[in-house]
Amino acid sequence: MARPIKETPILFGEDARRFEERMKHPRRETKEERERRIANYNLIMSIFKK
C-alpha cells in the first residue's frame, strides 16, 4: 500500500531569503555544459532501452 505524501515544509528566515534569491537568479548553462548533459542523458536512456 502506498504511503501518504507529507506536506511540503515552509521556509522561514535566512533559508527563505536564500531560496528566493536563487529563484530570482537561476544558474546559466554554457553551450558545452548543455551538450554534455544531453549526451549523458542519451547514454543513460540508451542503456534503459536495451
Biopython code that builds the backbone (N, CA, C, O; Angstrom):
import numpy as np
from Bio.PDB.StructureBuilder import StructureBuilder

atoms = [
    (1, "MET", "N", (0.842, -1.180, 0.000)),
    (1, "MET", "CA", (0.000, 0.000, 0.000)),
    (1, "MET", "C", (0.891, 1.249, 0.000)),
    (1, "MET", "O", (1.930, 1.275, 0.659)),
    (2, "ALA", "N", (0.486, 2.262, -0.727)),
    (2, "ALA", "CA", (1.273, 3.487, -0.833)),
    (2, "ALA", "C", (1.192, 4.312, 0.437)),
    (2, "ALA", "O", (0.179, 4.322, 1.137)),
    (3, "ARG", "N", (2.278, 4.997, 0.711)),
    (3, "ARG", "CA", (2.311, 5.894, 1.871)),
    (3, "ARG", "C", (1.782, 7.265, 1.463)),
    (3, "ARG", "O", (1.954, 7.677, 0.316)),
    (4, "PRO", "N", (1.141, 7.973, 2.389)),
    (4, "PRO", "CA", (0.668, 9.320, 2.050)),
    (4, "PRO", "C", (1.845, 10.279, 1.853)),
    (4, "PRO", "O", (2.896, 10.123, 2.475)),
    (5, "ILE", "N", (1.660, 11.252, 0.997)),
    (5, "ILE", "CA", (2.693, 12.250, 0.734)),
    (5, "ILE", "C", (2.679, 13.265, 1.866)),
    (5, "ILE", "O", (1.628, 13.787, 2.239)),
    (6, "LYS", "N", (3.878, 13.538, 2.411)),
    (6, "LYS", "CA", (3.982, 14.503, 3.506)),
    (6, "LYS", "C", (3.839, 15.926, 2.971)),
    (6, "LYS", "O", (4.087, 16.182, 1.793)),
    (7, "GLU", "N", (3.443, 16.836, 3.835)),
    (7, "GLU", "CA", (3.319, 18.235, 3.453)),
    (7, "GLU", "C", (4.698, 18.830, 3.174)),
    (7, "GLU", "O", (5.691, 18.428, 3.781)),
    (8, "THR", "N", (4.748, 19.786, 2.254)),
    (8, "THR", "CA", (5.995, 20.469, 1.947)),
    (8, "THR", "C", (6.324, 21.432, 3.082)),
    (8, "THR", "O", (5.473, 22.221, 3.490)),
    (9, "PRO", "N", (7.557, 21.372, 3.595)),
    (9, "PRO", "CA", (7.920, 22.282, 4.687)),
    (9, "PRO", "C", (7.950, 23.736, 4.212)),
    (9, "PRO", "O", (8.226, 24.004, 3.043)),
    (10, "ILE", "N", (7.672, 24.648, 5.096)),
    (10, "ILE", "CA", (7.674, 26.072, 4.792)),
    (10, "ILE", "C", (9.006, 26.649, 5.239)),
    (10, "ILE", "O", (9.476, 26.358, 6.339)),
    (11, "LEU", "N", (9.618, 27.470, 4.384)),
    (11, "LEU", "CA", (10.897, 28.082, 4.721)),
    (11, "LEU", "C", (10.675, 29.399, 5.444)),
    (11, "LEU", "O", (9.776, 30.169, 5.108)),
    (12, "PHE", "N", (11.511, 29.641, 6.441)),
    (12, "PHE", "CA", (11.448, 30.877, 7.207)),
    (12, "PHE", "C", (12.839, 31.493, 7.305)),
    (12, "PHE", "O", (13.846, 30.804, 7.139)),
    (13, "GLY", "N", (12.887, 32.775, 7.573)),
    (13, "GLY", "CA", (14.139, 33.457, 7.884)),
    (13, "GLY", "C", (15.161, 33.418, 6.766)),
    (13, "GLY", "O", (14.844, 33.639, 5.598)),
    (14, "GLU", "N", (16.405, 33.129, 7.156)),
    (14, "GLU", "CA", (17.530, 33.146, 6.231)),
    (14, "GLU", "C", (17.371, 32.112, 5.120)),
    (14, "GLU", "O", (17.744, 32.378, 3.978)),
    (15, "ASP", "N", (16.826, 30.944, 5.433)),
    (15, "ASP", "CA", (16.595, 29.922, 4.413)),
    (15, "ASP", "C", (15.648, 30.436, 3.334)),
    (15, "ASP", "O", (15.881, 30.211, 2.147)),
    (16, "ALA", "N", (14.596, 31.116, 3.732)),
    (16, "ALA", "CA", (13.626, 31.648, 2.777)),
    (16, "ALA", "C", (14.259, 32.728, 1.902)),
    (16, "ALA", "O", (14.010, 32.782, 0.697)),
    (17, "ARG", "N", (15.075, 33.584, 2.510)),
    (17, "ARG", "CA", (15.727, 34.653, 1.760)),
    (17, "ARG", "C", (16.682, 34.075, 0.717)),
    (17, "ARG", "O", (16.680, 34.526, -0.428)),
    (18, "ARG", "N", (17.502, 33.085, 1.091)),
    (18, "ARG", "CA", (18.431, 32.466, 0.153)),
    (18, "ARG", "C", (17.692, 31.754, -0.981)),
    (18, "ARG", "O", (18.104, 31.836, -2.139)),
    (19, "PHE", "N", (16.617, 31.066, -0.656)),
    (19, "PHE", "CA", (15.834, 30.373, -1.674)),
    (19, "PHE", "C", (15.264, 31.362, -2.680)),
    (19, "PHE", "O", (15.332, 31.135, -3.888)),
    (20, "GLU", "N", (14.711, 32.442, -2.188)),
    (20, "GLU", "CA", (14.127, 33.448, -3.078)),
    (20, "GLU", "C", (15.182, 34.065, -3.994)),
    (20, "GLU", "O", (14.920, 34.278, -5.178)),
    (21, "GLU", "N", (16.362, 34.351, -3.466)),
    (21, "GLU", "CA", (17.439, 34.913, -4.282)),
    (21, "GLU", "C", (17.873, 33.929, -5.371)),
    (21, "GLU", "O", (18.128, 34.328, -6.508)),
    (22, "ARG", "N", (17.954, 32.654, -5.023)),
    (22, "ARG", "CA", (18.350, 31.652, -6.012)),
    (22, "ARG", "C", (17.297, 31.520, -7.110)),
    (22, "ARG", "O", (17.646, 31.267, -8.263)),
    (23, "MET", "N", (16.035, 31.682, -6.782)),
    (23, "MET", "CA", (14.978, 31.602, -7.786)),
    (23, "MET", "C", (14.982, 32.831, -8.698)),
    (23, "MET", "O", (14.615, 32.729, -9.868)),
    (24, "LYS", "N", (15.388, 33.975, -8.181)),
    (24, "LYS", "CA", (15.439, 35.201, -8.982)),
    (24, "LYS", "C", (16.600, 35.172, -9.977)),
    (24, "LYS", "O", (16.516, 35.772, -11.049)),
    (25, "HIS", "N", (17.686, 34.472, -9.620)),
    (25, "HIS", "CA", (18.888, 34.450, -10.455)),
    (25, "HIS", "C", (19.275, 33.006, -10.750)),
    (25, "HIS", "O", (20.200, 32.471, -10.138)),
    (26, "PRO", "N", (18.573, 32.375, -11.683)),
    (26, "PRO", "CA", (18.901, 30.984, -11.998)),
    (26, "PRO", "C", (20.287, 30.864, -12.631)),
    (26, "PRO", "O", (20.751, 31.772, -13.321)),
    (27, "ARG", "N", (20.928, 29.740, -12.384)),
    (27, "ARG", "CA", (22.255, 29.496, -12.924)),
    (27, "ARG", "C", (22.158, 29.290, -14.434)),
    (27, "ARG", "O", (21.285, 28.563, -14.907)),
    (28, "ARG", "N", (23.046, 29.924, -15.188)),
    (28, "ARG", "CA", (23.079, 29.792, -16.641)),
    (28, "ARG", "C", (23.994, 28.636, -17.002)),
    (28, "ARG", "O", (24.955, 28.339, -16.293)),
    (29, "GLU", "N", (23.681, 27.993, -18.110)),
    (29, "GLU", "CA", (24.472, 26.851, -18.545)),
    (29, "GLU", "C", (25.087, 27.170, -19.897)),
    (29, "GLU", "O", (24.401, 27.661, -20.794)),
    (30, "THR", "N", (26.380, 26.891, -20.048)),
    (30, "THR", "CA", (27.052, 27.162, -21.318)),
    (30, "THR", "C", (26.619, 26.131, -22.359)),
    (30, "THR", "O", (26.020, 25.106, -22.034)),
    (31, "LYS", "N", (26.936, 26.426, -23.599)),
    (31, "LYS", "CA", (26.586, 25.515, -24.691)),
    (31, "LYS", "C", (27.269, 24.163, -24.486)),
    (31, "LYS", "O", (26.660, 23.122, -24.732)),
    (32, "GLU", "N", (28.528, 24.166, -24.037)),
    (32, "GLU", "CA", (29.269, 22.928, -23.821)),
    (32, "GLU", "C", (28.652, 22.107, -22.683)),
    (32, "GLU", "O", (28.544, 20.885, -22.782)),
    (33, "GLU", "N", (28.249, 22.785, -21.604)),
    (33, "GLU", "CA", (27.619, 22.076, -20.482)),
    (33, "GLU", "C", (26.297, 21.444, -20.910)),
    (33, "GLU", "O", (25.978, 20.322, -20.516)),
    (34, "ARG", "N", (25.538, 22.171, -21.718)),
    (34, "ARG", "CA", (24.251, 21.643, -22.198)),
    (34, "ARG", "C", (24.464, 20.431, -23.090)),
    (34, "ARG", "O", (23.760, 19.431, -22.955)),
    (35, "GLU", "N", (25.428, 20.510, -23.998)),
    (35, "GLU", "CA", (25.719, 19.380, -24.880)),
    (35, "GLU", "C", (26.162, 18.154, -24.080)),
    (35, "GLU", "O", (25.744, 17.035, -24.377)),
    (36, "ARG", "N", (27.011, 18.363, -23.060)),
    (36, "ARG", "CA", (27.474, 17.257, -22.224)),
    (36, "ARG", "C", (26.313, 16.640, -21.451)),
    (36, "ARG", "O", (26.220, 15.418, -21.334)),
    (37, "ARG", "N", (25.423, 17.491, -20.921)),
    (37, "ARG", "CA", (24.268, 16.996, -20.167)),
    (37, "ARG", "C", (23.348, 16.168, -21.067)),
    (37, "ARG", "O", (22.878, 15.105, -20.661)),
    (38, "ILE", "N", (23.093, 16.641, -22.268)),
    (38, "ILE", "CA", (22.220, 15.916, -23.197)),
    (38, "ILE", "C", (22.870, 14.602, -23.632)),
    (38, "ILE", "O", (22.188, 13.584, -23.753)),
    (39, "ALA", "N", (24.191, 14.618, -23.870)),
    (39, "ALA", "CA", (24.891, 13.385, -24.253)),
    (39, "ALA", "C", (24.813, 12.360, -23.129)),
    (39, "ALA", "O", (24.577, 11.178, -23.382)),
    (40, "ASN", "N", (25.008, 12.801, -21.893)),
    (40, "ASN", "CA", (24.902, 11.892, -20.744)),
    (40, "ASN", "C", (23.488, 11.324, -20.619)),
    (40, "ASN", "O", (23.313, 10.137, -20.344)),
    (41, "TYR", "N", (22.493, 12.166, -20.819)),
    (41, "TYR", "CA", (21.106, 11.723, -20.755)),
    (41, "TYR", "C", (20.832, 10.660, -21.819)),
    (41, "TYR", "O", (20.239, 9.619, -21.536)),
    (42, "ASN", "N", (21.272, 10.937, -23.041)),
    (42, "ASN", "CA", (21.047, 9.980, -24.131)),
    (42, "ASN", "C", (21.752, 8.658, -23.863)),
    (42, "ASN", "O", (21.218, 7.599, -24.191)),
    (43, "LEU", "N", (22.941, 8.703, -23.273)),
    (43, "LEU", "CA", (23.666, 7.478, -22.934)),
    (43, "LEU", "C", (22.877, 6.645, -21.925)),
    (43, "LEU", "O", (22.702, 5.442, -22.114)),
    (44, "ILE", "N", (22.408, 7.273, -20.870)),
    (44, "ILE", "CA", (21.645, 6.557, -19.846)),
    (44, "ILE", "C", (20.345, 6.004, -20.425)),
    (44, "ILE", "O", (19.976, 4.864, -20.143)),
    (45, "MET", "N", (19.652, 6.802, -21.229)),
    (45, "MET", "CA", (18.393, 6.322, -21.814)),
    (45, "MET", "C", (18.627, 5.152, -22.760)),
    (45, "MET", "O", (17.787, 4.257, -22.848)),
    (46, "SER", "N", (19.763, 5.141, -23.473)),
    (46, "SER", "CA", (20.040, 4.015, -24.368)),
    (46, "SER", "C", (20.284, 2.734, -23.566)),
    (46, "SER", "O", (19.955, 1.644, -24.036)),
    (47, "ILE", "N", (20.845, 2.848, -22.385)),
    (47, "ILE", "CA", (21.049, 1.678, -21.534)),
    (47, "ILE", "C", (19.707, 1.102, -21.092)),
    (47, "ILE", "O", (19.531, -0.116, -21.078)),
    (48, "PHE", "N", (18.769, 1.960, -20.736)),
    (48, "PHE", "CA", (17.458, 1.506, -20.280)),
    (48, "PHE", "C", (16.603, 0.917, -21.395)),
    (48, "PHE", "O", (15.749, 0.068, -21.141)),
    (49, "LYS", "N", (16.828, 1.362, -22.625)),
    (49, "LYS", "CA", (16.022, 0.886, -23.748)),
    (49, "LYS", "C", (16.415, -0.522, -24.182)),
    (49, "LYS", "O", (15.632, -1.221, -24.824)),
    (50, "LYS", "N", (17.633, -0.934, -23.828)),
    (50, "LYS", "CA", (18.103, -2.265, -24.247)),
    (50, "LYS", "C", (17.543, -3.361, -23.411)),
    (50, "LYS", "O", (17.846, -4.531, -23.643)),
]
sb = StructureBuilder()
sb.init_structure("model")
sb.init_model(0)
sb.init_chain("A")
sb.init_seg("    ")
for serial, (resi, resn, name, xyz) in enumerate(atoms, 1):
    if name == "N":
        sb.init_residue(resn, " ", resi, " ")
    sb.init_atom(name, np.array(xyz, "f"), 0.0, 1.0, " ", f" {name:<3s}", serial, name[0])
structure = sb.get_structure()
